[in-house]
Amino acid sequence: MNKVKFNNLNRKAHRYLGLIIGIQFLFWTIGGLYFAFSDMDEIHGDHQRKHVMMQPYDSLVSPSEVIQKVKEIYTIDSIESLRLIAVLGNPVYQLTYHHQHMGHMQMNQLADARTGELLPPISKEQGVAIAQEHFNTKAAVVKVEYLETSNGHHEYREKPLPAWAITFDHPSNTTVYVSANLGTVQSFRNNKWRVFDFLWMLHTMDYEGRDNFGNILLRAFSIFGLATICSGFILFFATQKKSPKKNKK
């Protein structure tokens, strides 16, 4: 292949590669600008979260008593954690364990820390009250949803289920997610986070779960991008005109 044919072929390849990945480069740039100029605390809703102080409690039952009551119902394979938390001002033990007869599935159990009584999952009324307690702005509740499943595109993906989703009448359209089995707030989701999440999906090119950096599409476009840059350099140097030589006197 002579030089002219090679340059024409390289020019055509550069043009089509640029067309293929140009839109994606635009998405990457827009997303990068949004990420760079955004306050992550605002995106995560940290500025909306009220820190609720735990009260000092007296006369709490031993955690072993709670564990024993759970063992009377289920066969515990192993205990992952046991925490003392406050649920609407009341001391509650939060037990996380693995159930032997459920394929070592992770299970959660709440118990009254004063009496040792095993508690049911958080109710709708309790979920709303917990969300209001942790939201630092007084706002009306406009929607309450009980989530038992979530897909890769849901804003509450990869979080403990089931959960209560409490949406407030607020300019940020904030939804507070409360785990029904853990009794705690898991996440705040607002409009800034939703824009971030959409741009993040375009950035990672993971249109199934949004968070996988190793997907084939992203790898392919990364290679295409490198090929476009290389073809551009080749085209630049191959088409560079040489300065005419000056005649020596």
N, C-alpha and C positions, 0 to 999 in steps of 0.2 A: 504494500500500500504506500503510495507516494504521499508527500507532505501535504499537498492540497486536499486529497481525499480524507486524510487523517484529520486535518483541521475542520473540514466540513462535517465529518462524522462526530467529532468532539463538540462542535458548536451545536449540532442538533441534539446530542445527548444532554448537554448542559441546559439547553432551552427546555426540554421536556422534563428533566429532573427538577428544574426550578419551578415548573408549573405544578408538578405533583406535590412537592413538599412546601411550596410557597405559602399556601393557606395554613398548613400546620405550623410553619415558622411564625406566622402572624399570631396564631393562638398561643404559641409558646411565649412570644414577646408580650402580648396583652396580659397573659397570666402572670408572667414574671414581674411586670410592672405593678399589678394589683397586689401580689405577694410582698413586694419590696416596700410599697407605700402603705401597707395595712398594719394596724396594731393588732397583734395576735391575741392580746387580752380581750379586745373588743370582739374579735371573731369567735373566740371560745366562750364569750359571755361571762368572763371572770369579773368584769366591771358591774355586772348585774347580780352577781352572787353575794348574798348576805352571809357573813360568817356567824354561825350560831354557836355560842359558847355552851359547853356542857356544864351542867350544874354538879356540885359535889354531892355524891349520894352515900347514904349510910345503910347498913343492914342489908347488904346484897347477898344473895345465895351464892354458894360456890359454883363455878362453871362446871365442875365435875357432876353436880346434880343434874344440870341441864343435859349434859352428854349422856348420862345414864338414862334419862327419860327418853331421849331419842333412840338409844339402843334397844329400848323395850319395844319400839315400833319397827325400826329398820336395823339391818346388819351394816354397821359402819366399817368400811375397809380401812379408811385413814381420815384423819382430821387435817384439813388444810389451814384453817384459821378460826379463831374465836375472839371476837372483839366486843367491847362494851361501847354501845352507841346510844345516842339520845333520839328517840322518836317522839316528836311533839312534846318534848319536855320530860318524857318518861325514860328511865334506864332500861335498855334492852340488850340482851346478848344476841350477837349475830354469829351463828355457827355455820361454817362452810365445811362440808365433808364429802367423802366419796362413798357411794352406795354400792356394795359388793354385788347385789343381785340386779343392778341396772347397768351392767357393763362398766362399772367404776365411774358412772356418771357423777358429775359434780352436783351436789344438792345443797340447799340453804334452808336454815331454820331459825326463826326468831323466837325468843323466849323472854318473858318478863324477868328482869334481873332481880326484882324484889321477892318474887314468889317462886320463880322457876317454872311457871306455867308456860307451856308451849303455845305460841301465838299463831293465828292464821296469817296468810299473806295480807299485805296492805290493801285495805278496801278503797273504793273510789273516793269516799269522803276523806279518808286519811291521806290518800295520795294528793288530793287537791290542797289539803291543809299543809302538808309537807312542802309542796311547791310554793305556796304562798309564804310560808315561813322563810324560805331560802331566797325568794325573789325580793330584791331590795327596793322595789317600786310597788306601790299600791295600785293594782289594776284589776279590772274585772276578768273573770274567766269566761272565755268565749267558746271553748271546745275542750272536751275530755274524751280521750280515746284509750282503749285497753289493747295493748299490743301483745300478741302471742307469737308472731313471726315477723321477720323483716328480711327484705332482699338486699342485694349488694348495692342498690341505689338509694336505699332508705337512709335518712339522716341519722337514724339511731342504729345503724348497722354495727354488727360485732359487739353489741352491748348485752348485758344480762336481760333475759326475758323470763317471764312476762314483765311488762312495765306499763305504767300510766303515763300518757302524754297529755300534759296540761298546757293549753295555749292561752296566752293572755292578750287582752285588748290593749296593745302597746304599739307605738310606731315601729318598733323593731320586729314586731310579730314573733315574739319570743315563745318558744315551747320548752317547758321544763319536763325532763323525763325522770320518773321515780321508779326504781325497781320494786316490784311488788313483793319479791321474796327477800330482798336485802334491806328494804325500808330506808334506803338512802337515795339522794339525788345523784343521778349518773351523768347527766350532761344538760347544758343549755344550748339551744339552737335558735339563731336569729337570722335576719335577712342577710347580714354581712357574711355569716358563716355559709349560707346557702349559695351566695355568689362565689365565695371562695371554693366551695365544694364542686360547683359546676366547672369553674376554671381549672381546678385541680384534675378533674376527669379529663378535660381536653389536654392538660399538660402531660399526664401520664399515659394518655391514649388507652386507658383501661375502661372500656365501655360496658364491662360486666360488673366489676367490683370496685373500680375507681382507684384502688390503692396498690395495684400490682405493677411495679416498675420493670418486671421481667417479662412482660407480655410480648408476643411475637410482633405485633404491629409497631410498638415503640422501637424494638430492635431494628426492624426493617427500615423505618423512617430515619433512624440514626445513621444507618449505613448509607441510605440514599443521600442524606445531608452531607456526609463525608465525601461521597462520590461527586456531589455537586460542587463542593469547594475545590476538590482536586481537579475536576475538569475545568473549573474557572481559572485556576492557576496555570494549567497547561495551555489553555486558550490564550491567556494573557501573554505568556512568554513566546508561544508559537507564532503569534500574529504581531509581535513587536517589530516595528520597522527599524532596520539598522541605519545608523547615521552614515551619510556618504563620506567616504575617505577623502581627506584633503590631499591635493597633489603636493608632493614635496618639491620645493624649489632647489 
